Amino acid sequence: MDPRGLILGIETSCDETAAAVVERGARTLSSVVASQIATHARYGGVVPELASREHLRAIVPVVRAALAQAEIALADLDAIAVTAGPGLAGALLVGITYAKALGFANNLSLIAVNHLEGHIHSVLLHEREAQSAHQGAEQDRSALALVASGGHTHLLLAQPEEGTWHYRLIGRTVDDAAGEAYDKVAKLLGLGYPGGPWIDALALYGNPHAVPFAFSQVKTKAHLAGKTPRTKGAKNAPIAPLDPRFLFSFSGIKTAVLRHVELSGLRAEAQERMERLFPRKGEEKQRIVKPPGTREAALALCSQATLDLAASFQHALVGDLIKKTFAAAESLGAVRIFVTGGVAANRELRLRFREEARLRGVEVSFPTPALSTDNAAMIAAAAWPRLLAREFAPAELSADPSLILG
């Protein structure tokens, strides 16, 4: 095997077409991401059929760009890694089909990677790159990982053992993901997609205690007796064996925001803001409007009541993530926490997690903002231990939209 250990990663689980080349799971040679935000922004969320179509358009040029940026040829690679799930079925199939064809044509082994495992390895990749710039590589250590994104909110115990990683599911959402709650609340307020950057930007200028949102503990259903509950967020893993203290639920706060918008008279303001930011006539509806960067810009866009609502929503949601993550860490005796996924790019979340970790004497790590959102470098990094263990995907590999980890 080439001692460089070059892996081409391909990621198409949702609305980002990404390819990257990573060396031995520790050095990113290239990372290319084709965003579909402009395509989905007008709908306030990802449209699966459109996502698949855009992946088909972008996959070939994105992979070529990643190879060119890394200044290598396909013959220099040791393997190709691709996201096998979870995600949108059609979107996953684009990446898997192309990766299989590319591997077959170039006699390269194929490695299937779980998208959630990729997010965990985005933290490890960032740490390894930072370490190599200062000193020798540090020995891998166990960590409790919070993966929070538009499609997932999971607590997983990640443990290295004999060169490979093993995962145990500790907690998860029983309905909506944290990032989905951000997107839906932003849509209720007439803001742009994705909702996370908008809410985070507006929350700077609002009172986080203006609206008293609260979370109650999720209760397991005794009548299910360990069977899969009938909720979209928990359809791919039973929750009965999990400690209820570590279960998340974000559908309630979305409903609370909706009721507040209706009762406080903010609906008309939200509708007017949506029409002003994203007009429906002509090509203007496809434009991307960035969140405000100053208080003046925020006040010109939103009333103080809207700013307070955004700040209160974010304060409550981040607080729930912190409460349950650190409770799980304390229960497990974990002294190291990873926070990753698209929501990990949130400014307030990073500040409050770091402060809580400092008070508790726990180590907390994040990926870079670029590695927090979907990317292929994390997929290639997660594939490195599998390449060493010769764990290759079978020829009949297909998409698994509900693939579980741990």
Secondary structure, DSSP 8 states (H G I E B T S, - for coil): --TT-EEEEEE-SSSEEEEEEEETTTEEEEEEEEE-HHHHGGGTS--HHHHHHHHHHHHHHHHHHHHHHHT--GGG-SEEEEEEESS-HHHHHHHHHHHHHHHHHTT-EEEEEEHHHHHHHHHHHHHHHHHHTTSS------EEEEEESSS-EEEEEEEEETTEEEEEEEEEBSS--HHHHHHHHHHHTT--SSHHHHHHHHHTTS-TTSS----------GGGTT---SSGGGTTS--TTS-GGG-B--HHHHHHHHHHHHHHT-HHHHHHHHHHHS-SSGGGGG-------SHHHHHHHS-HHHHHHHHHHHHHHHHHHHHHHHHHHHHHT--EEEEESGGGG-HHHHHHHHHHHHHHT-EEE---HHHHSS-SHHHHHHHHHHHHTT----TT----TT----
